[in-house]
């Protein structure tokens, strides 16, 4: 008869009902495609009250631990379907994560976007060989942000101030308090961040999505220009639909063209969202075998 410790271990292995259902459908999706599946889900939409000053929702260096756990022991010859739901995050962490995923699976990675993958999430998707999107799915601009402010916007405002003051020096008092908020190195940091984001995404497109295409550089340059231009996208939060992505030249596969795949992907998506709607979980990294790295809010109960 199993003792107390063995029973507890079995309960912990099975997890909550949310875990059981989520893992059931992750396994079903992997079985149907014959590929490895990893979900990378953030609960930023469910826990908006935590957003202020909390970087955990974003892509960050701590996520590498989750992916290392999820990839360990997988048969990497089967490739990877990466299901993304994220607001984006740190560029350095994103670059490092893409480098790691490619080291594990080469370019045999498909990005699946059931709902939304913005900013750095879009950058990860563009590093894959193709992107699967539904009619309700969205990507986002890849223009970087510095301290939550669009880098392009900072440069545009600075240039506008310079032009206004050159035309009419009497406007100096108007612009002075605004420009005074800029730290000395901010403009340079913004310029470097913009160049960095464009450079790595262009290289990922050439060596991944358009590998072997004689027009790879031209196609990559166009995508980077359209997704990376603040003047064109107007806002960092702009939602890019499947059709818009396709017009840019991104390799997009409609989720709706395969009803069975669509049902499985959306079921996994719903299961992940239900999990993130619980009080504690705010990020899920999990594979089809139930190996999971789930980050949770520390809930402290006050005594009476």
NORKAUR-V550946 format. One record per pair of residues at least 4 apart in sequence whose ideal C-beta (glycine too) atoms are under 8 Angstrom apart, sorted by sequence separation. I is the first residue (numbers start at 1). J is the second residue. If there is no record, write none. Layout:
# NORKAUR-V550946
i->[I	I]
j->[J	J]
This chain:
# NORKAUR-V550946
i->[2	3	4	5	6	7	8	9	10	15	16	17	18	19	20	21	22	23	24	25	26	27	28	29	30	33	43	44	47	50	56	59	62	63	64	65	66	67	68	70	74	76	89	90	91	92	93	94	95	96	97	98	99	100	101	102	105	113	117	118	119	120	121	122	123	124	133	145	149	150	151	152	153	154	155	156	157	158	159	160	161	162	163	164	165	167	171	172	174	175	176	177	182	185	186	187	188	189	190	191	192	193	194	195	196	197	198	199	200	201	202	203	204	205	206	207	212	215	216	217	218	219	220	221	222	223	224	225	229	230	234	240	241	242	243	244	246	253	258	259	260	261	262	263	264	265	266	267	268	269	270	271	272	273	274	286	287	2	14	15	30	55	71	89	102	116	117	126	145	146	149	182	204	205	206	210	211	233	240	245	276	286	287	14	30	51	56	88	111	125	133	144	145	165	210	213	226	227	230	246	255	256	275	276	286	30	44	50	102	117	143	144	164	165	225	226	245	255	285	286	2	15	29	101	117	131	143	146	240	276	284	285	286	143	210	275	284	285	47	164	165	206	210	242	255	284	26	164	205	206	283	113	242	272	283	26	44	111	227	281	282	43	111	125	161	205	206	281	282	42	202	205	281	282	42	126	280	281	111	122	161	203	280	109	110	113	121	122	161	202	205	279	82	109	110	111	112	113	121	122	123	201	202	205	275	280	109	110	111	112	113	114	118	122	279	80	107	108	110	111	113	115	116	117	118	119	157	158	227	107	110	114	115	116	117	118	119	120	201	202	226	40	114	115	116	117	119	201	80	113	116	158	80	98	102	113	223	79	94	98	101	113	119	198	201	222	223	40	59	82	84	93	97	201	222	223	58	76	80	81	82	84	85	154	38	57	58	59	60	61	64	76	79	80	81	82	83	84	85	87	91	94	98	158	57	58	59	60	63	67	79	80	82	83	85	88	89	90	94	198	219	58	59	61	79	81	83	85	86	87	88	89	197	38	57	58	61	64	68	85	86	87	88	89	91	154	155	38	60	64	67	71	84	88	154	55	59	63	67	86	87	88	194	55	59	61	86	88	155	64	85	154	155	84	36	59	151	152	36	151	155	36	84	146	151	84	209	210	36	38	40	41	44	82	151	152	209	35	36	37	38	40	42	44	146	151	34	35	36	37	38	39	40	41	42	146	35	36	38	40	41	42	35	37	39	40	82	144	146	33	144	144	30	143	29	88	144	91	144	143	142	142	142	59	58	59	59	36	123	127	156	35	126	156	123	127	152	153	123	126	127	152	126	129	130	152	128	129	150	123	127	128	126	129	142	126	143	142	143	141	142	143	150	141	143	139	141	143	145	141	143	141	141	140	126	140	141	140	109	140	141	107	139	140	107	126	138	139	91	98	138	138	107	137	91	95	122	137	91	98	102	135	139	135	134	91	133	139	133	131	119	122	137	118	131	133	135	131	132	133	134	135	130	131	132	133	134	135	129	130	131	132	133	134	116	130	132	126	134	132	134	134	132	114	112	114	114	112	114	115	114	83	85	83	83	85	74	70	74	69	70	71	73	66	70	67	73	66	72	63	70	63	69	70	69	70	69	57	56	57	67	46	56	66	32	33	65	32	39	47	66	46	37	41	46	32	41	50	39	43	62	41	42	43	29	41	47	28	29	46	43	44	25	29	43	56	42	43	42	25	26	41	25	41	40	41	39	40	22	25	39	38	39	50	38	22	38	21	22	37	38	47	36	37	22	36	18	21	22	18	19	18	31	30	29	18	26	26	27	26	27	23	27	22	26	23	23	19	19	15]
j->[6	7	8	9	10	11	12	13	14	19	20	21	22	23	24	25	26	27	28	29	30	31	32	33	34	37	47	48	51	54	60	63	66	67	68	69	70	71	72	74	78	80	93	94	95	96	97	98	99	100	101	102	103	104	105	106	109	117	121	122	123	124	125	126	127	128	137	149	153	154	155	156	157	158	159	160	161	162	163	164	165	166	167	168	169	171	175	176	178	179	180	181	186	189	190	191	192	193	194	195	196	197	198	199	200	201	202	203	204	205	206	207	208	209	210	211	216	219	220	221	222	223	224	225	226	227	228	229	233	234	238	244	245	246	247	248	250	257	262	263	264	265	266	267	268	269	270	271	272	273	274	275	276	277	278	290	291	7	19	20	35	60	76	94	107	121	122	131	150	151	154	187	209	210	211	215	216	238	245	250	281	291	292	20	36	57	62	94	117	131	139	150	151	171	216	219	232	233	236	252	261	262	281	282	292	37	51	57	109	124	150	151	171	172	232	233	252	262	292	293	10	23	37	109	125	139	151	154	248	284	292	293	294	152	219	284	293	294	57	174	175	216	220	252	265	294	37	175	216	217	294	125	254	284	295	39	57	124	240	294	295	57	125	139	175	219	220	295	296	57	217	220	296	297	58	142	296	297	128	139	178	220	297	127	128	131	139	140	179	220	223	297	101	128	129	130	131	132	140	141	142	220	221	224	294	299	129	130	131	132	133	134	138	142	299	101	128	129	131	132	134	136	137	138	139	140	178	179	248	129	132	136	137	138	139	140	141	142	223	224	248	63	137	138	139	140	142	224	104	137	140	182	105	123	127	138	248	105	120	124	127	139	145	224	227	248	249	67	86	109	111	120	124	228	249	250	86	104	108	109	110	112	113	182	67	86	87	88	89	90	93	105	108	109	110	111	112	113	114	116	120	123	127	187	87	88	89	90	93	97	109	110	112	113	115	118	119	120	124	228	249	89	90	92	110	112	114	116	117	118	119	120	228	70	89	90	93	96	100	117	118	119	120	121	123	186	187	71	93	97	100	104	117	121	187	89	93	97	101	120	121	122	228	90	94	96	121	123	190	100	121	190	191	121	74	97	189	190	75	190	194	76	124	186	191	125	250	251	78	80	82	83	86	124	193	194	251	78	79	80	81	83	85	87	189	194	78	79	80	81	82	83	84	85	86	190	80	81	83	85	86	87	81	83	85	86	128	190	193	81	193	194	81	194	81	140	196	144	197	197	197	198	201	120	120	121	124	105	197	201	230	110	201	231	200	204	229	230	201	204	205	230	205	208	209	231	208	209	230	204	208	209	208	211	224	209	227	227	228	227	228	229	236	228	230	227	230	233	236	233	236	235	236	236	223	237	238	238	208	239	240	207	239	240	208	227	239	240	193	200	240	241	211	241	196	200	227	242	197	204	208	241	245	242	242	200	242	250	245	245	236	240	255	237	250	252	254	251	252	253	254	255	251	252	253	254	255	256	251	252	253	254	255	256	239	253	255	250	262	261	265	266	265	255	255	265	266	265	268	269	269	265	269	268	269	272	287	285	289	285	286	287	289	283	287	285	291	285	291	283	291	285	291	292	292	293	293	282	282	283	293	273	283	293	260	261	293	261	268	276	295	276	268	272	277	264	273	282	272	276	295	275	276	277	264	276	282	264	265	282	281	282	264	268	282	295	282	283	283	267	268	283	268	284	284	285	284	285	268	271	285	285	286	297	286	271	287	271	272	287	288	297	287	288	274	288	271	274	275	274	275	275	288	288	288	278	286	287	288	288	289	286	290	286	290	290	292	290	292	290]
